[in-house]
Structures are given as structure tokens and as C-alpha cells.
Amino acid sequence: MIDSISKIAVLTSGGDSPGMNAAIRSLVRSAKFNHLEVLGIHKGFQGLIDSSFIDLDMRSVSNILGKGGTFLRSARSMDFFDSKYRAIAFDHLQKNNIDALVVIGGNGSLTGASIFSSEFNVPVIGIPASIDNDIYGTDYSIGYDTALETIVESVDKIRDTANSHNRLFFIEVMGRKSGNLALNASLASGACFVILPEKDFQLVELIDRLEENKKSNKQSSIVIVAEGNNYGPSYKIAQDLSAVYSAYESKVTILGHVQRGGTPTSFDRILASQLGMAAIESLQLKNYNTMVGLVNNSVENTPLSEVINATNDLSESLYKLNKIISS
Ligand code: F6P
């Protein structure tokens, strides 16, 4: 491992999330403040394999703070799973005199970063960015807050039309195997039911809830479905329900990639800015092979080896709250 860091590279990898640009901007400016050189890598780990670098200076990150996506672009590199390509990637780091790598991304990207750092003894810092909010070692990942706002805004709109027609809407949200996005979307949008990967779901529970609602004269019902739930896709749930229960006309909306785009909220911009600077400070303190995250409102480092072997679990207290107040 090297003694001091003078040149670093940064990449964004996996599913993009709003606020990644704000993290790059903060990282570059904090690096410059500390007299470090920064290279950007295009298209994540694939760009490292393909040697696709650009110089980043103070001005190259102007006017990106409020933009969704990632101006460095991203990819889910299949090649990087192969040690032969990881060796090529390491060679490109060496040829460009890069002392350390900062990886902005979700669980898959941080796992790639951790493997790479142990294989080649490269100092790596991870910055958690994913709309799923499933990364261990941070209360919030960059992009989650914006995605939640996007979902809630969409559900509010759907509720207007659901009310007008006395309909039942199944709204499917992203989150992979985590229900964090779905549970919080349910709470914030006042859905009457939520189907989560972490909790077993049976059709009869939903029918009971809908029956109760009918008795109390509820005009419309919104059910949030997490894409990773164990029962199946929202279309299957709607179809199975209609086969046994016909009190409401069912409609399905899959929000899809609209959840990944859009201008980042102030929360995500500030979080990303904090974590960008924390990544540089971590390199200076030789806090290598860690991820920077926000834990109980303070910026902390967690070893990548811990981050990639755990998940940010569903909050049982929010789950209980949602059960009690949703109807
Ligand atoms: O991890 C972020 C995420 O948006 C998940 O919620 C979703 O399951 C997945 O990425 C979709 O990935 P892709 O854009 O590659 O289809």
C-alpha cells in the first residue's frame, strides 16, 4: 500500500441515482482543495478496463449539482467479474499513476470495489449511491430521497384518478430485494396496503383490508408493491385478486425507471456533498477500503468487508406504524 496519495480516480457504477453528480462535484473540489489530481473514469468499471479517463478540474464539475444521472456515465460491467479483466483494469490504474480509487454506487459496485482492492492492494473508498437504500453502513444512500419524492408525487396523482373511479391501484416500485423504498412510499403516500420482500404476503390479508375499507365507505385504494416481493409481480397479484374478489376494478402501474431520474432533492445534494468530501478526508487519514456513510446524522467510515456482507434492514418500527395508520 502506498504512503501518500497524490492522484486519484473516480467512477460511478451500477444503477445511476440522482445526486451522483453532486458527489463527483464535491469529491473533485475537495480533492483540489487538498492539492490532489483527479481523473474521472467513464462508464464505471468497464471504463477502467477500456482505459477511458478524463481529467477533472474545478470547472469540469460546474453546473452538475442539480442534474440527475451521472455525467461520468455508468455501466453494469460483466467483464469486471473476470479476474483477467480486473488485472487489465489495475494495469490502467498503474499506467496513469493513480494512487487510489473512489467508487460511487450500490451493493454490487461496492462488492466489485472491495474485491479489486484486496486483489491488487489498491486503496479504495466507497460512496453509497442507490435509490434502493439497502446499503449497510449508511442510514441513507444517495438518490433514495429523490426517488421517494418521485414515487409519492406519482401516487398522489394516481390517487386523484383512483378516487374519481372508485378503483383499486397496484403501484409497483423498485428496490430490488429491499422494501425500504416501498415501505416509506406507503407511509408518505397514505397507501392502504404494502407488499414487501421482507414480509410474507397472502392474498387473504389484502382482501380483509379491502373488505374493511369497503365497509367504512372508502372510495379508492392504493397498494404499493415492492418489485422484489416473494409473491410475484404486481400484474400477477392483481390478476389473482380479481379471480377471487371483484369488489373493486383493479389497475396496475409500474413506475419503473422514472424513479431513477429527475433533479436531486436538496437532501440528496447535501448528503452527496458531505460524502464526496468525506471520501477525500478518508484517503488522507488512510482510512482505506472503507465506505463513507451517514449514521445517526454523523459521517462515518465502515469497512467495505462489512458493508458487502450485510444490508440496511427494514425498520420494524416504521413497519408497525404503517400497519396501524394505513387503512
Ligand atoms: O439498484 C437500483 C435499481 O433501480 C433497482 O431498484 C432495480 O431493481 C434495478 O436497479 C434496475 O436495474 P436496471 O436499470 O439495470 O434494469
Residues whose N, C-alpha, C, O or C-beta is under 5 A from the ligand:
A	BS01	F6P	G15 D132 M174 G175 R176
